[in-house]
Amino acid sequence: MDNSGVKTGKLWDIFCQVIDNYGDIGVGWRLATGLAARGQRVRLWLDDSSALRWLAPGGAAGVEIRPWTQPIDPSDLTPGDVLVEAFGCQISPEFIAAYAHKIASTGQPCHWINLEYLSAEGFVERSHGLPSPVQSGPGAGLSKHFFYPGFTPTTGGLLREGDLAERQAQFDRSAWLAQLGIAFQGERLMSLFCYEPAALGELLEHLATDAQTTRLLVTSGRSAAAVTACVESKDRMNPAWNQRKKLSFFYLPKLTQHAFDHLLWACDLNFVRGEDSLVRALWAGKPFIWQIYPQHDQAHHRKLEAFLKVLDAPASLRIFHLVWNGMSGSTCANEAALPALKSVLWQQTVRQMRSQLLQQDNLVTRLLRFVEKNH
């Protein structure tokens, strides 16, 4: 057993379909490495593992990457003890059939976990841990269990490494910035990890006219493309928009997961997007603005509102979030949200929530206990 009283040594098969934006593979990798660090053996099945070349170039002991082909190679149809489908992905039927056969022939318990998306909505507490009997297909007769990450003790919790606090305590901001080639002079640092927010132009305009000098550290990919397009448009329309040079840009290379943590720790205000980076922003303990993944049915509006309620966000932080996510008919300027940038108040809010979350068990601990309990 490990130090939490949980038995060790199970073989986990985690299936993750990489859709876009790296959040799915990011969560899948953190879960796999978290389990391996607790003495579990993990096979992470990915239909596209290319992002791991820069996200986690060194790999991790105890984690094996398997190509998720369609169909799966017959030689790979030897399932482990625990089956995890991340974010409702449809595991290949031939693998499910092999898992069902193993359970029937060995009498071992069925541990089939449906790892859901993170949410602060009320249904998470009601649905977490519930069984879902499989009625048809190769898994008929078995039961999945829903496992919902969340922000309260009665949910699945959040991913958090055991050495996170130690790494944060040892972090040297100036040294890390210098490694990137940033000559830090005490200016305000902001990280930008976003999709294409409509309010981006207004944010840049405000920072260019603000009394405080700001350096914007822009992540690669969609964020960099959005900023580049916005700046080019402003330069054409008004070449003098940033003539005082109060705003400067630094375009970052692709970052490993640890380096992304360092980015959030280094900055005074962080703009993050999606699920994985929201959790990392919470652990960073710095003020942040979250751009939630947009959904066509506007379900993300309810999800954001639920999170802001759990965060107990002050009015200025709530308004900023609504505008940044395109949920308000008002602009940042006339709501006075951007000029506020109330870093002290916002940091107090984030740190209060972070302190509460640190008192709870992390997701890996809860998942291990859940599997042991349902044996």
VOGU-530571 format. One line per field, with one value per residue (C-alpha): x negated, y, z negated; residue in three letters; residue number from 1; chain. Coordinates in steps of 0.25 Angstrom, whole numbers. Example, Ala and Ser with C-alpha at 12.3 -4.5 7.8 and 13.67 -1.06 7.14 Angstrom:
VOGU-530571
east	c(-49; -55) .
north	c(-18; -4) .
up	c(-31; -29) .
res	c(ALA; SER) .
n	c(1; 2) .
chain	c(A; A) .
END
This chain:
VOGU-530571
east	c(0; -4; -4; 11; 15; 18; 13; 3; -1; 11; 10; 18; 23; 26; 32; 32; 36; 28; 39; 32; 25; 17; 25; 30; 16; 11; 21; 19; 4; 5; 14; 5; -7; 0; 5; -9; -15; -6; -11; -1; -5; 1; 4; 8; 15; 15; 20; 10; -2; -10; -8; -15; -28; -28; -18; -25; -38; -44; -33; -30; -34; -22; -15; -14; -9; -1; 5; 20; 22; 35; 37; 27; 16; 20; 7; 10; 24; 19; 26; 22; 29; 35; 42; 43; 50; 46; 57; 67; 58; 63; 53; 51; 61; 51; 44; 57; 60; 46; 48; 62; 56; 45; 55; 64; 52; 44; 56; 48; 57; 60; 53; 59; 58; 64; 55; 64; 61; 58; 70; 75; 89; 99; 101; 86; 88; 101; 95; 81; 79; 92; 92; 97; 100; 96; 109; 103; 91; 78; 79; 93; 95; 84; 85; 77; 76; 76; 64; 66; 54; 59; 57; 63; 60; 72; 67; 54; 45; 34; 21; 10; -4; -10; -23; -15; -17; -32; -34; -27; -35; -48; -44; -53; -45; -57; -65; -54; -51; -66; -66; -55; -63; -54; -62; -52; -52; -41; -29; -16; -16; -3; -2; 8; 13; 26; 35; 40; 47; 55; 49; 35; 33; 39; 30; 17; 22; 24; 10; 4; 10; 8; -1; -8; -17; -13; -20; -10; -16; -8; -7; -9; 2; 16; 12; 0; 8; 19; 10; 2; 15; 20; 7; 6; 20; 17; 4; 12; 23; 15; 0; -2; 7; -5; -14; -18; -22; -15; -12; -22; -20; -28; -24; -27; -32; -23; -24; -25; -15; -25; -29; -15; -14; -26; -20; -7; -16; -25; -13; -5; 8; 11; 21; 24; 33; 40; 40; 25; 20; 31; 26; 12; 16; 23; 10; 2; 9; 8; 20; 26; 36; 42; 47; 56; 57; 69; 80; 91; 103; 97; 95; 82; 90; 96; 82; 75; 86; 85; 70; 70; 80; 71; 59; 68; 63; 64; 72; 60; 55; 68; 71; 57; 60; 73; 68; 55; 64; 74; 85; 88; 94; 85; 71; 59; 57; 71; 73; 59; 54; 41; 37; 39; 29; 31; 19; 19; 34; 34; 21; 28; 40; 31; 23; 35; 40; 27; 25; 38; 35; 21; 28; 36; 30; 26; 32; 22; 24; 39; 39; 30; 39; 51; 46; 42; 56; 63; 56) .
north	c(0; 15; 25; 27; 13; 10; -3; -1; -8; -8; -7; 4; 6; 21; 24; 39; 44; 57; 66; 80; 91; 80; 81; 66; 61; 70; 64; 50; 52; 58; 47; 36; 42; 44; 30; 25; 33; 26; 12; 9; 4; 12; 10; 23; 20; 32; 34; 45; 46; 56; 67; 60; 62; 76; 75; 64; 61; 53; 43; 37; 25; 15; 21; 14; 21; 12; 16; 16; 10; 7; -5; -8; -18; -32; -33; -21; -27; -31; -21; -17; -16; -2; 4; 19; 26; 41; 51; 41; 36; 23; 12; 2; -9; -20; -15; -15; -29; -33; -26; -33; -46; -44; -41; -52; -62; -57; -52; -39; -27; -18; -4; 4; 19; 30; 42; 54; 69; 78; 87; 94; 92; 85; 73; 69; 66; 58; 50; 47; 32; 28; 14; 13; -1; -4; -10; -13; -16; -24; -18; -22; -26; -18; -4; 8; 18; 33; 41; 56; 65; 77; 87; 81; 69; 61; 61; 55; 67; 73; 68; 72; 66; 63; 72; 84; 92; 89; 93; 106; 109; 107; 115; 127; 136; 145; 133; 126; 139; 140; 126; 131; 143; 153; 164; 167; 181; 180; 183; 176; 162; 156; 143; 141; 127; 129; 125; 138; 147; 158; 167; 165; 178; 186; 179; 183; 197; 199; 193; 202; 214; 210; 217; 204; 197; 183; 172; 161; 147; 141; 126; 119; 114; 121; 131; 136; 136; 144; 155; 156; 158; 168; 176; 177; 182; 193; 197; 199; 206; 215; 213; 222; 213; 208; 220; 221; 207; 204; 190; 180; 166; 153; 141; 128; 115; 103; 100; 87; 85; 89; 101; 105; 105; 114; 124; 125; 126; 137; 146; 156; 153; 141; 139; 124; 116; 102; 92; 88; 102; 107; 97; 101; 116; 112; 105; 117; 126; 138; 146; 140; 142; 129; 127; 115; 106; 111; 102; 104; 102; 113; 102; 109; 121; 113; 106; 119; 125; 113; 114; 129; 126; 116; 125; 136; 146; 160; 169; 174; 160; 155; 166; 164; 149; 151; 161; 153; 141; 149; 148; 163; 173; 183; 186; 185; 200; 205; 194; 199; 185; 186; 199; 193; 181; 179; 170; 171; 168; 157; 151; 150; 143; 133; 130; 128; 118; 111; 110; 103; 93; 90; 84; 74; 61; 62; 55; 43; 40; 40; 32; 21; 21; 20; 8; 1; 4; -2; -15) .
up	c(0; 2; -9; -7; -10; 5; 11; 22; 35; 43; 59; 64; 78; 81; 94; 99; 113; 116; 122; 122; 113; 105; 93; 94; 96; 85; 75; 80; 78; 64; 60; 65; 59; 46; 45; 48; 37; 28; 32; 43; 57; 68; 83; 89; 102; 112; 126; 127; 118; 126; 116; 105; 113; 107; 96; 89; 96; 86; 84; 70; 63; 62; 73; 87; 99; 108; 122; 122; 136; 142; 140; 129; 133; 128; 121; 112; 108; 94; 85; 71; 58; 59; 72; 73; 84; 84; 87; 92; 103; 110; 107; 118; 117; 119; 106; 98; 103; 98; 85; 83; 86; 76; 65; 68; 68; 56; 47; 45; 42; 53; 52; 64; 61; 70; 66; 69; 72; 60; 56; 43; 47; 37; 45; 43; 28; 31; 42; 37; 35; 41; 48; 63; 66; 81; 88; 101; 109; 105; 91; 88; 74; 69; 62; 64; 53; 55; 49; 49; 46; 37; 26; 14; 5; 11; 25; 32; 28; 37; 42; 34; 33; 19; 21; 26; 14; 13; 28; 26; 14; 22; 34; 38; 46; 51; 54; 62; 70; 73; 79; 89; 93; 85; 78; 67; 62; 52; 62; 61; 67; 73; 79; 91; 94; 101; 113; 121; 111; 117; 106; 109; 117; 106; 96; 104; 106; 91; 88; 98; 91; 77; 68; 64; 74; 78; 85; 91; 91; 102; 104; 117; 126; 126; 116; 124; 137; 130; 125; 138; 146; 136; 135; 150; 151; 141; 148; 161; 155; 145; 146; 133; 124; 116; 119; 104; 104; 91; 97; 102; 107; 105; 113; 106; 111; 109; 94; 86; 75; 65; 73; 74; 59; 58; 68; 59; 46; 53; 57; 49; 57; 65; 77; 78; 86; 85; 74; 71; 71; 61; 51; 53; 51; 38; 33; 37; 27; 37; 42; 55; 65; 71; 85; 85; 97; 105; 108; 119; 110; 100; 89; 86; 81; 69; 67; 65; 56; 47; 46; 43; 32; 26; 27; 20; 31; 27; 37; 45; 47; 51; 61; 67; 69; 75; 85; 88; 91; 100; 90; 88; 98; 91; 94; 84; 85; 81; 70; 65; 64; 72; 65; 52; 53; 38; 36; 21; 19; 30; 24; 10; 17; 24; 12; 3; 13; 15; -1; -2; 10; 4; -8; 1; 6; 21; 32; 33; 18; 20; 32; 26; 14; 22; 30; 17; 11; 23; 23) .
res	c(MET; ASP; ASN; SER; GLY; VAL; LYS; THR; GLY; LYS; LEU; TRP; ASP; ILE; PHE; CYS; GLN; VAL; ILE; ASP; ASN; TYR; GLY; ASP; ILE; GLY; VAL; GLY; TRP; ARG; LEU; ALA; THR; GLY; LEU; ALA; ALA; ARG; GLY; GLN; ARG; VAL; ARG; LEU; TRP; LEU; ASP; ASP; SER; SER; ALA; LEU; ARG; TRP; LEU; ALA; PRO; GLY; GLY; ALA; ALA; GLY; VAL; GLU; ILE; ARG; PRO; TRP; THR; GLN; PRO; ILE; ASP; PRO; SER; ASP; LEU; THR; PRO; GLY; ASP; VAL; LEU; VAL; GLU; ALA; PHE; GLY; CYS; GLN; ILE; SER; PRO; GLU; PHE; ILE; ALA; ALA; TYR; ALA; HIS; LYS; ILE; ALA; SER; THR; GLY; GLN; PRO; CYS; HIS; TRP; ILE; ASN; LEU; GLU; TYR; LEU; SER; ALA; GLU; GLY; PHE; VAL; GLU; ARG; SER; HIS; GLY; LEU; PRO; SER; PRO; VAL; GLN; SER; GLY; PRO; GLY; ALA; GLY; LEU; SER; LYS; HIS; PHE; PHE; TYR; PRO; GLY; PHE; THR; PRO; THR; THR; GLY; GLY; LEU; LEU; ARG; GLU; GLY; ASP; LEU; ALA; GLU; ARG; GLN; ALA; GLN; PHE; ASP; ARG; SER; ALA; TRP; LEU; ALA; GLN; LEU; GLY; ILE; ALA; PHE; GLN; GLY; GLU; ARG; LEU; MET; SER; LEU; PHE; CYS; TYR; GLU; PRO; ALA; ALA; LEU; GLY; GLU; LEU; LEU; GLU; HIS; LEU; ALA; THR; ASP; ALA; GLN; THR; THR; ARG; LEU; LEU; VAL; THR; SER; GLY; ARG; SER; ALA; ALA; ALA; VAL; THR; ALA; CYS; VAL; GLU; SER; LYS; ASP; ARG; MET; ASN; PRO; ALA; TRP; ASN; GLN; ARG; LYS; LYS; LEU; SER; PHE; PHE; TYR; LEU; PRO; LYS; LEU; THR; GLN; HIS; ALA; PHE; ASP; HIS; LEU; LEU; TRP; ALA; CYS; ASP; LEU; ASN; PHE; VAL; ARG; GLY; GLU; ASP; SER; LEU; VAL; ARG; ALA; LEU; TRP; ALA; GLY; LYS; PRO; PHE; ILE; TRP; GLN; ILE; TYR; PRO; GLN; HIS; ASP; GLN; ALA; HIS; HIS; ARG; LYS; LEU; GLU; ALA; PHE; LEU; LYS; VAL; LEU; ASP; ALA; PRO; ALA; SER; LEU; ARG; ILE; PHE; HIS; LEU; VAL; TRP; ASN; GLY; MET; SER; GLY; SER; THR; CYS; ALA; ASN; GLU; ALA; ALA; LEU; PRO; ALA; LEU; LYS; SER; VAL; LEU; TRP; GLN; GLN; THR; VAL; ARG; GLN; MET; ARG; SER; GLN; LEU; LEU; GLN; GLN; ASP; ASN; LEU; VAL; THR; ARG; LEU; LEU; ARG; PHE; VAL; GLU; LYS; ASN; HIS) .
n	c(1; 2; 3; 4; 5; 6; 7; 8; 9; 10; 11; 12; 13; 14; 15; 16; 17; 18; 19; 20; 21; 22; 23; 24; 25; 26; 27; 28; 29; 30; 31; 32; 33; 34; 35; 36; 37; 38; 39; 40; 41; 42; 43; 44; 45; 46; 47; 48; 49; 50; 51; 52; 53; 54; 55; 56; 57; 58; 59; 60; 61; 62; 63; 64; 65; 66; 67; 68; 69; 70; 71; 72; 73; 74; 75; 76; 77; 78; 79; 80; 81; 82; 83; 84; 85; 86; 87; 88; 89; 90; 91; 92; 93; 94; 95; 96; 97; 98; 99; 100; 101; 102; 103; 104; 105; 106; 107; 108; 109; 110; 111; 112; 113; 114; 115; 116; 117; 118; 119; 120; 121; 122; 123; 124; 125; 126; 127; 128; 129; 130; 131; 132; 133; 134; 135; 136; 137; 138; 139; 140; 141; 142; 143; 144; 145; 146; 147; 148; 149; 150; 151; 152; 153; 154; 155; 156; 157; 158; 159; 160; 161; 162; 163; 164; 165; 166; 167; 168; 169; 170; 171; 172; 173; 174; 175; 176; 177; 178; 179; 180; 181; 182; 183; 184; 185; 186; 187; 188; 189; 190; 191; 192; 193; 194; 195; 196; 197; 198; 199; 200; 201; 202; 203; 204; 205; 206; 207; 208; 209; 210; 211; 212; 213; 214; 215; 216; 217; 218; 219; 220; 221; 222; 223; 224; 225; 226; 227; 228; 229; 230; 231; 232; 233; 234; 235; 236; 237; 238; 239; 240; 241; 242; 243; 244; 245; 246; 247; 248; 249; 250; 251; 252; 253; 254; 255; 256; 257; 258; 259; 260; 261; 262; 263; 264; 265; 266; 267; 268; 269; 270; 271; 272; 273; 274; 275; 276; 277; 278; 279; 280; 281; 282; 283; 284; 285; 286; 287; 288; 289; 290; 291; 292; 293; 294; 295; 296; 297; 298; 299; 300; 301; 302; 303; 304; 305; 306; 307; 308; 309; 310; 311; 312; 313; 314; 315; 316; 317; 318; 319; 320; 321; 322; 323; 324; 325; 326; 327; 328; 329; 330; 331; 332; 333; 334; 335; 336; 337; 338; 339; 340; 341; 342; 343; 344; 345; 346; 347; 348; 349; 350; 351; 352; 353; 354; 355; 356; 357; 358; 359; 360; 361; 362; 363; 364; 365; 366; 367; 368; 369; 370; 371; 372; 373; 374; 375) .
chain	c(A; A; A; A; A; A; A; A; A; A; A; A; A; A; A; A; A; A; A; A; A; A; A; A; A; A; A; A; A; A; A; A; A; A; A; A; A; A; A; A; A; A; A; A; A; A; A; A; A; A; A; A; A; A; A; A; A; A; A; A; A; A; A; A; A; A; A; A; A; A; A; A; A; A; A; A; A; A; A; A; A; A; A; A; A; A; A; A; A; A; A; A; A; A; A; A; A; A; A; A; A; A; A; A; A; A; A; A; A; A; A; A; A; A; A; A; A; A; A; A; A; A; A; A; A; A; A; A; A; A; A; A; A; A; A; A; A; A; A; A; A; A; A; A; A; A; A; A; A; A; A; A; A; A; A; A; A; A; A; A; A; A; A; A; A; A; A; A; A; A; A; A; A; A; A; A; A; A; A; A; A; A; A; A; A; A; A; A; A; A; A; A; A; A; A; A; A; A; A; A; A; A; A; A; A; A; A; A; A; A; A; A; A; A; A; A; A; A; A; A; A; A; A; A; A; A; A; A; A; A; A; A; A; A; A; A; A; A; A; A; A; A; A; A; A; A; A; A; A; A; A; A; A; A; A; A; A; A; A; A; A; A; A; A; A; A; A; A; A; A; A; A; A; A; A; A; A; A; A; A; A; A; A; A; A; A; A; A; A; A; A; A; A; A; A; A; A; A; A; A; A; A; A; A; A; A; A; A; A; A; A; A; A; A; A; A; A; A; A; A; A; A; A; A; A; A; A; A; A; A; A; A; A; A; A; A; A; A; A; A; A; A; A; A; A; A; A; A; A; A; A; A; A; A; A; A; A; A; A; A; A; A; A; A; A; A; A; A; A; A; A; A; A; A; A) .
END
